[in-house]
Amino acid sequence: MVSPTFSIIVPVYNAENSLHRCVDSILNQTFTDFELILVDDGSPDNSGKICDEYSNTDSRIYVCHKPNGGVGSARQAGHDRARGEFVIHVDPDDWVESQMLEEMLAAARKAEADVLIADFYAHYNPNHTIIHKEVLHDFRPSDVLAGLLMGDVHGSLCNKMIRRSAIQNNNIRFLDGVNFCEDLYICIELMKDNSLKVAHINKAYYHYDMFCNQSSITKSYTQSMVNNFEAVIDAAFVNLDRYGDYQSHYGSMVVRLQHYAFLSNCKKARYYECVDRLPRRFILQSLKTARLSKEMRYVEQIAVKGYFRLGLLIHILYTAAMKLFHQV
């Protein structure tokens, strides 16, 4: 059997209201040499039935029904079944432009890229959409890795086209039991391979719906998200010194951990322990290199005085407030 150019993986859970829009946008691609893998992660609604209906009408669609295990296990199930040269992930409540595969493939071929990163649309509500630009001075793996750790590069797999052999050759798999930022971990592990060629296309194809389906597999935020992100931090920084000097980025990851803890109304205190054991220079470095507004520069001054927790809390509160007004 001839392998397709693309394997498109969609982890599905409680997405009956948006799944048609998602799948239809994929089937409307101008480039048609792909397989679509729909992974029904034990959805209690009609999502699984909808997946089966699609598979009965198009031979390119494969449906995997599995007990509920979370988005990480669903993505991994898709990868285990994938046969394509390149892999792309699409979440069930999002959708893509019809030229995505055709134009991203052309850009990847031209650049001889193993990983192609695109910009993406973020829909905060029906009347407010922002195009997020992935801006780096250099797209070498080491620079992209630093950007991922600092939060300058989006950690999702959905705006990235990845050569499947790059994942296989590096023995990269999703972390067991991690269902928040599980794709960030994959991106970080992938960028540890300095032999990969990474390129960027200055165009958005992916529509990230941030308001439609709050109960879907990728939008359900609970206290466990904090534990998941802690697991990503722990796994990502294992032997990271082998690949370069990234220890100063640890502070930035903890700032994000604090942010998630605040947004999820976390009652656990373990994330404070992360801050307490941070070397002072790591916190200062993360604050100095973060893309903060002028109004937030006083956080550095607070941190310099040693009030790390207070400085980080102010950073979290400010960022959360700006998110409400879509200014950051």
C-alpha positions in Angstrom: 0.0 0.0 0.0 1.4 3.4 -1.0 1.8 5.8 1.9 0.1 9.2 1.7 1.9 12.4 1.8 0.1 13.6 4.9 -1.4 12.0 8.0 -3.8 14.4 9.6 -4.6 13.4 13.2 -7.8 14.7 15.0 -8.2 13.7 18.7 -12.0 13.7 19.3 -13.9 14.1 22.5 -17.3 15.7 23.1 -17.1 17.6 19.8 -20.4 16.8 18.1 -21.2 20.5 17.7 -18.0 21.4 15.9 -16.7 18.2 14.3 -18.5 18.7 11.0 -16.8 22.1 10.5 -13.4 20.6 11.4 -13.6 17.5 9.2 -15.3 19.3 6.2 -12.4 21.9 6.2 -10.0 19.0 5.9 -11.9 17.2 3.2 -12.1 20.5 1.2 -8.3 20.6 0.9 -7.0 21.4 -2.6 -4.2 18.8 -2.0 -5.9 15.5 -1.7 -3.1 12.9 -1.0 -3.7 12.5 2.7 -5.2 10.1 5.3 -7.4 11.5 8.0 -7.2 9.7 11.4 -10.1 10.4 13.7 -9.4 9.2 17.2 -12.6 8.9 19.2 -11.4 9.1 22.8 -14.4 7.5 24.4 -16.7 10.4 23.7 -20.1 10.1 25.6 -21.8 12.2 22.9 -22.4 11.5 19.2 -18.8 12.3 18.2 -17.9 8.7 17.6 -21.0 8.1 15.4 -20.2 11.2 13.4 -16.6 9.9 12.8 -18.0 6.5 11.6 -20.4 8.3 9.2 -17.5 10.1 7.6 -15.4 7.0 7.3 -18.2 5.3 5.4 -18.2 8.0 2.8 -14.4 8.5 2.2 -11.7 5.8 2.1 -9.1 8.2 3.2 -10.7 8.4 6.7 -9.7 5.9 9.4 -11.5 5.9 12.8 -10.0 4.7 16.0 -12.4 4.1 18.9 -10.6 3.9 22.3 -11.5 4.2 26.0 -11.1 7.7 27.3 -7.5 8.3 28.1 -7.0 12.0 27.4 -5.8 14.0 24.5 -2.2 12.8 24.9 -3.1 9.2 24.5 -5.5 10.1 21.6 -2.7 11.9 19.8 -0.3 9.0 20.4 -2.9 6.5 19.0 -3.1 8.6 15.9 0.7 8.6 15.5 0.8 4.9 16.0 -1.6 4.4 13.1 0.0 7.2 10.8 1.6 6.2 7.5 2.2 9.7 5.9 5.4 11.4 5.1 4.3 14.4 7.2 2.0 14.7 10.2 -0.3 17.5 11.0 -2.7 17.8 14.0 -6.1 19.4 14.0 -8.3 19.8 17.1 -12.0 18.9 16.6 -13.3 22.4 17.5 -11.0 24.2 15.1 -10.8 24.4 11.3 -8.2 25.0 8.5 -7.9 26.9 5.3 -8.4 24.8 2.1 -5.0 25.6 0.7 -3.1 24.6 3.9 -1.7 21.3 2.7 -0.9 22.4 -0.8 0.9 25.6 0.2 2.7 24.2 3.3 4.0 21.2 1.3 5.3 23.5 -1.4 7.1 25.6 1.2 8.5 22.6 2.9 9.8 21.1 -0.3 11.4 24.4 -1.3 13.2 24.7 2.0 13.9 21.0 2.3 12.4 21.3 5.8 11.7 18.6 8.3 9.4 20.9 10.3 7.4 23.8 8.8 5.9 26.3 11.2 3.0 28.5 10.1 1.2 31.5 11.7 -2.4 30.9 12.9 -5.7 32.6 13.6 -7.0 32.9 17.2 -10.7 33.5 17.5 -11.4 34.9 21.0 -15.1 35.4 20.2 -17.2 35.6 17.0 -16.2 39.3 16.5 -12.6 39.2 17.6 -9.8 37.4 15.7 -6.1 37.9 15.8 -3.4 36.5 13.6 -0.5 35.2 15.7 2.8 35.6 14.0 5.6 33.2 14.8 8.6 35.6 14.7 12.1 34.4 15.3 15.4 35.8 14.0 16.6 32.3 13.2 14.7 29.0 12.9 17.6 26.7 13.8 16.4 24.0 16.1 18.3 25.5 19.0 16.6 28.9 18.5 13.2 27.4 18.2 13.8 25.3 21.4 14.7 28.5 23.3 11.6 30.2 21.9 9.4 27.3 23.0 10.8 27.4 26.5 10.4 31.2 26.7 6.9 31.1 25.2 7.9 33.1 22.1 7.1 30.2 19.9 3.6 28.6 20.1 3.9 25.1 21.6 1.0 23.6 19.7 1.4 20.9 17.0 -1.5 22.3 15.1 0.4 25.0 13.3 3.3 22.7 12.4 3.9 20.2 9.6 6.4 17.6 10.8 8.2 14.9 8.9 7.0 11.7 10.6 10.5 10.1 10.4 11.9 12.9 12.6 9.6 11.8 15.4 10.3 8.2 14.9 14.1 8.5 14.6 14.2 10.4 17.9 11.9 7.9 19.7 9.5 10.7 20.7 6.2 9.8 22.3 3.6 11.6 24.3 4.0 11.5 28.0 1.7 9.1 29.7 -1.1 10.8 31.6 -0.3 14.3 30.4 -3.2 16.0 28.7 -2.2 19.7 28.9 0.7 21.1 27.0 1.3 17.5 25.8 2.2 18.9 22.4 4.6 21.4 23.8 6.6 18.5 25.1 6.8 16.9 21.7 7.9 20.2 20.1 10.6 20.6 22.7 11.9 17.0 22.3 11.9 17.4 18.5 13.9 20.6 18.6 16.7 18.9 20.6 17.7 17.4 17.3 20.0 20.0 15.8 20.2 18.0 12.5 16.6 18.9 11.6 15.8 21.7 9.1 13.2 24.0 10.4 11.4 26.6 8.2 8.6 29.2 8.6 5.9 30.2 6.3 4.6 33.7 6.8 0.9 32.8 6.4 -1.9 31.6 8.7 -4.0 28.5 7.9 -5.1 27.2 11.2 -8.2 28.6 13.0 -8.0 28.2 16.7 -11.4 28.5 18.2 -11.0 29.6 21.8 -14.7 30.0 22.6 -16.9 27.5 20.8 -16.5 24.2 22.7 -15.3 24.6 26.3 -15.9 20.9 27.1 -13.8 19.5 24.3 -10.6 17.4 24.7 -8.3 20.5 24.5 -10.4 23.2 26.3 -11.2 21.5 29.6 -9.1 23.4 32.1 -8.9 21.9 35.6 -6.5 21.8 38.5 -4.8 18.9 36.9 -3.4 21.2 34.2 -0.9 22.5 36.7 0.3 19.0 37.5 0.5 18.3 33.8 2.6 21.3 33.1 4.9 20.4 36.0 5.4 17.0 34.4 6.2 18.7 31.1 8.8 20.9 32.8 10.4 18.0 34.6 10.6 15.9 31.4 11.7 18.7 29.2 14.7 19.7 31.4 16.0 16.2 31.8 19.6 16.2 30.3 18.8 19.5 28.6 22.3 20.7 29.3 23.5 18.3 26.6 21.9 20.4 24.0 23.0 23.9 25.1 22.7 26.4 27.9 19.0 26.5 28.6 18.9 26.5 32.3 18.1 30.2 32.4 14.9 29.4 30.6 13.7 27.3 33.6 12.4 30.5 35.3 10.3 31.4 32.3 8.6 27.9 32.4 7.8 28.4 36.1 6.3 31.8 35.4 4.0 30.1 33.0 3.3 27.4 35.5 2.3 30.1 38.0 0.1 31.7 35.4 -1.8 28.4 34.7 -2.1 27.8 38.4 -3.8 31.2 38.8 -6.2 30.7 35.9 -7.2 27.2 37.1 -7.7 28.4 40.7 -5.2 25.8 41.8 -5.3 25.1 45.5 -2.1 23.1 45.6 1.2 24.7 46.7 3.8 22.6 44.9 4.3 25.2 42.2 5.5 27.6 44.9 8.2 25.1 45.8 9.4 25.4 42.2 9.9 29.1 42.7 11.6 28.7 46.1 14.2 26.3 44.7 15.0 28.5 41.7 18.5 30.1 41.6 18.0 33.9 41.8 19.8 34.5 38.4 17.3 32.2 36.6 14.3 34.2 37.8 16.0 37.5 36.9 17.0 36.2 33.5 13.5 35.0 32.7 12.0 38.4 33.7 14.6 40.3 31.7 14.1 38.3 28.5 10.3 38.1 28.7 8.4 40.2 26.3 6.8 42.5 28.9 5.3 46.0 28.5 7.0 49.0 30.0 4.4 49.0 32.8 5.6 45.5 33.8 9.3 46.4 34.1 8.9 47.1 37.8 8.4 43.4 38.3 12.2 43.1 37.7 12.8 45.6 40.5 10.6 43.6 42.9 12.4 40.4 41.9 15.8 42.1 42.4 14.8 42.8 46.0 14.2 39.1 46.5 10.4 39.1 46.5 10.2 36.5 43.8 6.8 35.2 44.6 5.3 38.7 44.7 6.9 39.7 41.4 5.6 36.5 39.7 2.2 37.0 41.1 2.0 40.5 39.8 3.2 39.2 36.4 0.4 36.6 36.4 -2.3 39.0 37.4 -1.2 41.6 34.8 -1.1 39.0 32.0 -4.5 37.5 33.0 -6.0 41.0 32.9 -4.5 41.8 29.5 -5.7 38.5 28.1 -9.3 39.6 29.0 -8.9 42.6 26.8 -6.8 40.6 24.2 -3.9 43.0 24.4 -1.2 40.3 24.9 
